[in-house]
Amino acid sequence: MRRTLFASVALLFLLSTAGACLADLQYTEESKITGGAAVKAMKFAGVFSKDARQATQGSTSTISVKGNRMRRESSLGTAEIYDLDARKMINIDLKHKTYSILTFDELRAQIEEAKKKAAEQQAKAQKKSDAQQVKITPKIKITPGSNSRQLLNYSAKEVKTRVDMEMEAQDPKHSGETANSWVNSDAYVAQVKGHDELKRFYARMAKELNWLPGELVGSSAQVSQPMVEYRKSAANLNGMPLLSYVSVGFGPNPGTTGQAAAAQPTPEEKKGNIVSKGLGGMFGRKNKQEQQQSSSGEQAGGSLMDMTIEVKSISNGSLDASLFEVPAGFKQVQAKNEIH
């Protein structure tokens, strides 16, 4: 779950139209959760869980693309190879020297099952809160920023993206009750050789599976609903994001401010609001101490998660075809459910 969560936001920018791949591309990016309610939960869980401690420390991924094959290798000791021509995914455990193979048909079946379970869980949550009738209106805004940076010898221009998922109760008994979940991004985007080929690879992958490597499936509504709309808007970005500050939140949207935007307190979320309760209501239950921290400039309660994603290196050199094969001496094992 942690690995897909880190990767999911990095892939939001990479959709475009299909076409032929022309150039090899390899880049390394570092992803780290820097704030929000998720950090508190992970720090608490970190007392008991090694994985939770690693989540707050961040991870590094190396993405390599050659023709119709892509490899994503994580610093956590795993790698995935996606082969569009052979229509298969190879999952590699670098620590234990094992690998498993899933065909695209098998992978698609796992994706559909994960989506089905997520929908059932959401329906149960809505039923418990009496929030079955909710109208959701997505609002997306992409604007050029005023800043620019020199990153890895590229001139990167600022692009701000804001997604709001406005929810309104349709039951007459709860007329006027609303809630909002959102994603904000402040990214620095540059023209990078080979990036168009990467976007085309992801476009073909999305067409095959209605899914992208690293995309989170079955997450909570606070994350998944605005992320879906955010992903749809990604095709409007002209270039590769080299540095991105991303926030996911629930409640009033504070807007982007040059870095990951912290949400403000959520005064509209009152006891009995079925829309907020349907989404979990987790940000309507702050105590007085947390409210004071928000007003004093510390992390406000409406932010579920703040992340920084930074590209650390880029190469256009020719990649060895063996990089996209199973390493010699690795043992094949039965494939597990790779979608969470």
RODO-2510 file (C-alpha; in nm, 4 decimals, decimal comma):
residues 340
     n   res          X          Y          Z
     1     m     0,0000     0,0000     0,0000
     2     r     0,2787     0,2433     0,0933
     3     r     0,4697     0,1850    -0,2306
     4     t     0,1614     0,2433    -0,4439
     5     l     0,0710     0,5521    -0,2431
     6     f     0,4063     0,7119    -0,3114
     7     a     0,3960     0,6217    -0,6774
     8     s     0,0395     0,7163    -0,7398
     9     v     0,0813     1,0924    -0,7200
    10     a     0,3970     1,0875    -0,9370
    11     l     0,1977     0,9267    -1,2196
    12     l    -0,0813     1,1814    -1,2201
    13     f     0,1074     1,3981    -1,4680
    14     l     0,1867     1,1365    -1,7320
    15     l    -0,1191     1,0782    -1,9525
    16     s    -0,1265     1,1696    -2,3206
    17     t    -0,2126     1,0200    -2,6622
    18     a    -0,0696     0,6927    -2,7900
    19     g     0,2130     0,6630    -3,0419
    20     a     0,5457     0,5004    -3,1197
    21     c     0,8298     0,5023    -2,8659
    22     l     1,1443     0,6684    -2,9964
    23     a     1,3954     0,7214    -2,7170
    24     d     1,5194     0,5475    -2,4051
    25     l     1,4636     0,7277    -2,0771
    26     q     1,5744     0,6569    -1,7220
    27     y     1,5149     0,8798    -1,4242
    28     t     1,5242     0,8562    -1,0455
    29     e     1,2729     1,0279    -0,8225
    30     e     1,2451     1,0627    -0,4475
    31     s     0,9019     1,0638    -0,2804
    32     k     0,8354     1,1522     0,0798
    33     i     0,5288     1,2156     0,2934
    34     t     0,6063     1,5381     0,4785
    35     g     0,2911     1,6276     0,6705
    36     g    -0,0797     1,5858     0,7293
    37     a    -0,2871     1,3545     0,9437
    38     a    -0,1252     1,0532     0,7770
    39     v     0,2132     1,1419     0,9268
    40     k     0,0738     1,1347     1,2799
    41     a    -0,0804     0,7947     1,2165
    42     m     0,2384     0,6589     1,0600
    43     k     0,4573     0,7876     1,3426
    44     f     0,2314     0,6158     1,5931
    45     a     0,2301     0,2945     1,3889
    46     g     0,6060     0,3244     1,3468
    47     v     0,6505     0,2289     1,7102
    48     f     0,5283    -0,1160     1,6102
    49     s     0,5871    -0,1361     1,2340
    50     k     0,9080    -0,1156     1,0317
    51     d     0,7049    -0,0435     0,7150
    52     a     0,5366     0,2556     0,8797
    53     r     0,8748     0,3996     0,9789
    54     q     0,9990     0,3611     0,6216
    55     a     0,6895     0,5396     0,4904
    56     t     0,7733     0,8600     0,6747
    57     q     1,1380     0,8347     0,5711
    58     g     1,0419     0,8220     0,2029
    59     s     1,1593     0,6077    -0,0856
    60     t     1,3424     0,6360    -0,4159
    61     s     1,2245     0,4874    -0,7449
    62     t     1,4134     0,4415    -1,0709
    63     i     1,1943     0,4346    -1,3827
    64     s     1,3412     0,2990    -1,7069
    65     v     1,1640     0,2932    -2,0443
    66     k     1,2862     0,1248    -2,3627
    67     g     1,0399     0,0796    -2,6465
    68     n     0,7326    -0,0991    -2,5142
    69     r     0,8871    -0,2105    -2,1857
    70     m     0,9183    -0,0264    -1,8568
    71     r     1,0900    -0,1115    -1,5281
    72     r     1,0099     0,0529    -1,1937
    73     e     1,2612    -0,0297    -0,9203
    74     s     1,2129     0,0828    -0,5610
    75     s     1,4773     0,1442    -0,2977
    76     l     1,2611    -0,0778    -0,0751
    77     g     1,3862    -0,3829    -0,2629
    78     t     1,1244    -0,4527    -0,5303
    79     a     1,0932    -0,4011    -0,9050
    80     e     0,8145    -0,4350    -1,1615
    81     i     0,8605    -0,4846    -1,5341
    82     y     0,5696    -0,4029    -1,7669
    83     d     0,5816    -0,5480    -2,1200
    84     l     0,3148    -0,4073    -2,3527
    85     d     0,3941    -0,6429    -2,6389
    86     a     0,3953    -0,9602    -2,4264
    87     r     0,1017    -0,8205    -2,2217
    88     k     0,2482    -0,9196    -1,8872
    89     m     0,3875    -0,7787    -1,5642
    90     i     0,6863    -0,9289    -1,3845
    91     n     0,7088    -0,8590    -1,0112
    92     i     1,0614    -0,9017    -0,8711
    93     d     1,1683    -0,9363    -0,5076
    94     l     1,5307    -0,8257    -0,5175
    95     k     1,5949    -0,9145    -0,1532
    96     h     1,4778    -1,2749    -0,1746
    97     k     1,5729    -1,3251    -0,5409
    98     t     1,2280    -1,4381    -0,6512
    99     y     0,9855    -1,3278    -0,9205
   100     s     0,6262    -1,3824    -1,0308
   101     i     0,4395    -1,3164    -1,3555
   102     l     0,0896    -1,1843    -1,4153
   103     t    -0,0667    -1,1558    -1,7581
   104     f    -0,2549    -0,8367    -1,8330
   105     d    -0,5792    -1,0354    -1,8236
   106     e    -0,4984    -1,1569    -1,4713
   107     l    -0,3881    -0,8099    -1,3657
   108     r    -0,7070    -0,6550    -1,5037
   109     a    -0,9135    -0,9074    -1,3065
   110     q    -0,7311    -0,8074    -0,9858
   111     i    -0,7918    -0,4393    -1,0598
   112     e    -1,1630    -0,4931    -1,1163
   113     e    -1,1918    -0,6978    -0,7972
   114     a    -1,0139    -0,4257    -0,5970
   115     k    -1,2435    -0,1588    -0,7396
   116     k    -1,5494    -0,3725    -0,6612
   117     k    -1,4420    -0,4198    -0,2998
   118     a    -1,3714    -0,0476    -0,2645
   119     a    -1,7184     0,0368    -0,3971
   120     e    -1,8793    -0,2105    -0,1563
   121     q    -1,6897    -0,0666     0,1398
   122     q    -1,7889     0,2869     0,0433
   123     a    -2,1531     0,1817     0,0075
   124     k    -2,1461     0,0307     0,3567
   125     a    -1,9951     0,3490     0,5004
   126     q    -2,2618     0,5601     0,3325
   127     k    -2,5385     0,3320     0,4554
   128     k    -2,4193     0,3566     0,8151
   129     s    -2,4137     0,7366     0,7950
   130     d    -2,7428     0,7618     0,6023
   131     a    -2,5539     0,9394     0,3241
   132     q    -2,6706     0,7390     0,0239
   133     q    -2,7801     1,0384    -0,1848
   134     v    -2,4854     1,2677    -0,2523
   135     k    -2,4181     1,4783    -0,5618
   136     i    -2,0466     1,5093    -0,6441
   137     t    -1,9271     1,7980    -0,8616
   138     p    -1,5591     1,7989    -0,9636
   139     k    -1,3925     2,1350    -1,0233
   140     i    -1,0452     2,1489    -1,1763
   141     k    -0,8200     2,4481    -1,2272
   142     i    -0,4722     2,4463    -1,3834
   143     t    -0,2811     2,7759    -1,3920
   144     p     0,0757     2,8794    -1,4698
   145     g     0,2667     3,0026    -1,1683
   146     s     0,4920     3,3061    -1,1576
   147     n     0,8096     3,1236    -1,0531
   148     s     1,0730     2,9161    -1,2320
   149     r     1,3704     2,7084    -1,1186
   150     q     1,6849     2,5546    -1,2640
   151     l     1,6571     2,1843    -1,1879
   152     l     1,9034     1,9264    -1,3245
   153     n     2,0138     2,1810    -1,5884
   154     y     1,6539     2,2228    -1,7063
   155     s     1,4556     2,5441    -1,6911
   156     a     1,1401     2,4399    -1,5072
   157     k     0,8290     2,6574    -1,4980
   158     e     0,5764     2,6540    -1,2165
   159     v     0,2321     2,5011    -1,2793
   160     k    -0,0399     2,4959    -1,0141
   161     t    -0,3232     2,2452    -1,0152
   162     r    -0,6278     2,2514    -0,7910
   163     v    -0,8982     1,9832    -0,7797
   164     d    -1,2104     2,0140    -0,5653
   165     m    -1,4705     1,7413    -0,5235
   166     e    -1,7736     1,9296    -0,3962
   167     m    -2,0325     1,7005    -0,2350
   168     e    -2,3894     1,7963    -0,1524
   169     a    -2,6608     1,5898     0,0162
   170     q    -2,9633     1,5250    -0,2060
   171     d    -3,1909     1,3991     0,0705
   172     p    -3,4451     1,6770     0,1543
   173     k    -3,3997     1,5933     0,5223
   174     h    -3,0371     1,7061     0,4949
   175     s    -3,0747     1,9951     0,2521
   176     g    -2,7740     2,2268     0,2443
   177     e    -2,5269     1,9827     0,3988
   178     t    -2,2007     1,9806     0,2042
   179     a    -1,8428     1,8601     0,2203
   180     n    -1,5312     1,8886     0,0046
   181     s    -1,2218     1,6784    -0,0668
   182     w    -0,9351     1,8144    -0,2688
   183     v    -0,5885     1,7761    -0,4209
   184     n    -0,3488     2,0677    -0,4660
   185     s    -0,0212     2,0547    -0,6566
   186     d     0,2553     2,3073    -0,7078
   187     a     0,4872     2,1580    -0,9707
   188     y     0,7932     2,2728    -1,1635
   189     v     0,7676     2,1372    -1,5177
   190     a     1,0318     2,1190    -1,7933
   191     q     1,0686     1,9820    -2,1453
   192     v     1,2703     1,6584    -2,1133
   193     k     1,3855     1,4388    -2,4009
   194     g     1,2109     1,1020    -2,3896
   195     h     0,9225     1,2193    -2,1729
   196     d     0,6776     1,2124    -2,4633
   197     e     0,7618     0,8436    -2,5128
   198     l     0,6990     0,7816    -2,1426
   199     k     0,3586     0,9502    -2,1655
   200     r     0,2687     0,7382    -2,4658
   201     f     0,3699     0,4245    -2,2760
   202     y     0,1359     0,5171    -1,9902
   203     a    -0,1418     0,5981    -2,2347
   204     r    -0,1204     0,2464    -2,3800
   205     m    -0,1048     0,0956    -2,0330
   206     a    -0,4131     0,2895    -1,9259
   207     k    -0,5999     0,1763    -2,2375
   208     e    -0,5101    -0,1881    -2,1727
   209     l    -0,5939    -0,1970    -1,8022
   210     n    -0,7789     0,1227    -1,7067
   211     w    -0,5004     0,1515    -1,4507
   212     l    -0,1414     0,2747    -1,4238
   213     p     0,1588     0,1215    -1,2440
   214     g     0,1600     0,2596    -0,8915
   215     e    -0,1963     0,3863    -0,9041
   216     l    -0,3793     0,3403    -0,5749
   217     v    -0,6932     0,1279    -0,6015
   218     g    -0,9384     0,0767    -0,3183
   219     s    -0,8272     0,3734    -0,1081
   220     s    -1,0585     0,5889     0,0980
   221     a    -1,2953     0,8311    -0,0711
   222     q    -1,0989     1,1276     0,0658
   223     v    -0,8016     1,0185    -0,1462
   224     s    -0,9426     0,8264    -0,4409
   225     q    -1,2189     1,0571    -0,5653
   226     p    -1,0129     1,3756    -0,6050
   227     m    -0,7163     1,1736    -0,7326
   228     v    -0,9232     1,0325    -1,0199
   229     e    -1,0163     1,3808    -1,1377
   230     y    -0,6609     1,5007    -1,0814
   231     r    -0,5340     1,2231    -1,3060
   232     k    -0,7779     1,3212    -1,5808
   233     s    -0,6422     1,6751    -1,5777
   234     a    -0,2801     1,5605    -1,6050
   235     a    -0,2847     1,5485    -1,9856
   236     n    -0,2986     1,9289    -1,9871
   237     l     0,0527     1,9567    -1,8460
   238     n     0,3104     2,0324    -2,1126
   239     g     0,6307     1,8751    -1,9841
   240     m     0,7745     1,6584    -1,7092
   241     p     0,7364     1,7576    -1,3419
   242     l     1,0822     1,7686    -1,1844
   243     l     0,9675     1,8898    -0,8432
   244     s     0,6143     1,8633    -0,7071
   245     y     0,4550     1,9605    -0,3779
   246     v     0,1252     1,7765    -0,3433
   247     s    -0,1443     1,7878    -0,0743
   248     v    -0,4576     1,5797    -0,0326
   249     g    -0,7202     1,7082     0,2070
   250     f    -1,0763     1,7231     0,3284
   251     g    -1,2682     2,0429     0,4012
   252     p    -1,2126     2,4001     0,2769
   253     n    -0,9406     2,4112     0,0093
   254     p    -0,6596     2,6502     0,1092
   255     g    -0,5264     2,6652    -0,2482
   256     t    -0,1639     2,6246    -0,3556
   257     t     0,0897     2,8567    -0,1999
   258     g     0,4258     2,7562    -0,3496
   259     q     0,4617     2,4358    -0,1507
   260     a     0,2277     2,1656    -0,0267
   261     a    -0,0751     2,3577     0,0951
   262     a    -0,1966     2,2864     0,4459
   263     a    -0,5715     2,2794     0,4897
   264     q    -0,7499     2,5174     0,7202
   265     p    -0,9812     2,3967     0,9972
   266     t    -1,3178     2,2687     0,8842
   267     p    -1,5859     2,4762     1,0634
   268     e    -1,8574     2,3689     0,8212
   269     e    -1,8275     2,0073     0,9291
   270     k    -2,0712     1,9821     1,2155
   271     k    -2,2134     1,6873     1,4010
   272     g    -2,4920     1,5288     1,1992
   273     n    -2,3672     1,6340     0,8539
   274     i    -2,4304     1,3141     0,6566
   275     v    -2,1957     1,4110     0,3733
   276     s    -1,8991     1,4548     0,6054
   277     k    -1,9910     1,1425     0,7989
   278     g    -2,0063     0,9488     0,4741
   279     l    -1,6433     1,0402     0,4085
   280     g    -1,5366     0,9445     0,7553
   281     g    -1,5608     1,2845     0,9241
   282     m    -1,2032     1,2482     1,0408
   283     f    -1,1253     1,6194     1,0218
   284     g    -1,4323     1,7318     1,2146
   285     r    -1,3098     1,5841     1,5396
   286     k    -1,0087     1,7966     1,6290
   287     n    -0,9669     1,8913     1,9908
   288     k    -0,8920     2,2415     2,1199
   289     q    -0,5180     2,1821     2,1272
   290     e    -0,5127     2,0818     1,7590
   291     q    -0,7210     2,3903     1,6686
   292     q    -0,4683     2,6116     1,8470
   293     q    -0,1829     2,4440     1,6611
   294     s    -0,3550     2,5129     1,3314
   295     s    -0,4038     2,8813     1,4108
   296     s    -0,0406     2,9148     1,5222
   297     g     0,0924     2,8032     1,1845
   298     e     0,1433     2,4329     1,2431
   299     q    -0,0128     2,1621     1,0282
   300     a    -0,3883     2,2171     1,0104
   301     g    -0,6223     1,9246     1,0581
   302     g    -0,7809     1,9368     0,7111
   303     s    -0,4690     1,8028     0,5393
   304     l    -0,4738     1,4257     0,5071
   305     m    -0,1339     1,4010     0,3428
   306     d     0,1389     1,6332     0,2117
   307     m     0,4074     1,4945    -0,0189
   308     t     0,7176     1,6115    -0,1989
   309     i     0,8223     1,4327    -0,5191
   310     e     1,1572     1,5298    -0,6717
   311     v     1,3403     1,3953    -0,9756
   312     k     1,7044     1,3442    -0,8763
   313     s     1,8585     1,2324    -1,2070
   314     i     1,7705     1,1934    -1,5766
   315     s     1,9497     0,9958    -1,8474
   316     n     1,8789     0,9412    -2,2171
   317     g     2,1576     0,6912    -2,2752
   318     s     2,0800     0,3610    -2,4447
   319     l     1,9480     0,1055    -2,1943
   320     d     2,0577    -0,2593    -2,1999
   321     a     1,7697    -0,4903    -2,2902
   322     s     1,8670    -0,7226    -2,0012
   323     l     1,7384    -0,4583    -1,7592
   324     f     1,3882    -0,5606    -1,8620
   325     e     1,4391    -0,9329    -1,8042
   326     v     1,4381    -1,1470    -1,4890
   327     p     1,7895    -1,1547    -1,3376
   328     a     1,9755    -1,4823    -1,3698
   329     g     1,9392    -1,7186    -1,0743
   330     f     1,6052    -1,5804    -0,9529
   331     k     1,3368    -1,8355    -0,8601
   332     q     0,9803    -1,8097    -0,9899
   333     v     0,7037    -1,8119    -0,7271
   334     q     0,3251    -1,7947    -0,7454
   335     a     0,1916    -1,4474    -0,8190
   336     k     0,0126    -1,2699    -0,5359
   337     n    -0,2508    -0,9990    -0,5522
   338     e    -0,0453    -0,6987    -0,6633
   339     i    -0,3323    -0,4474    -0,6445
   340     h    -0,4200    -0,2947    -0,3074
***
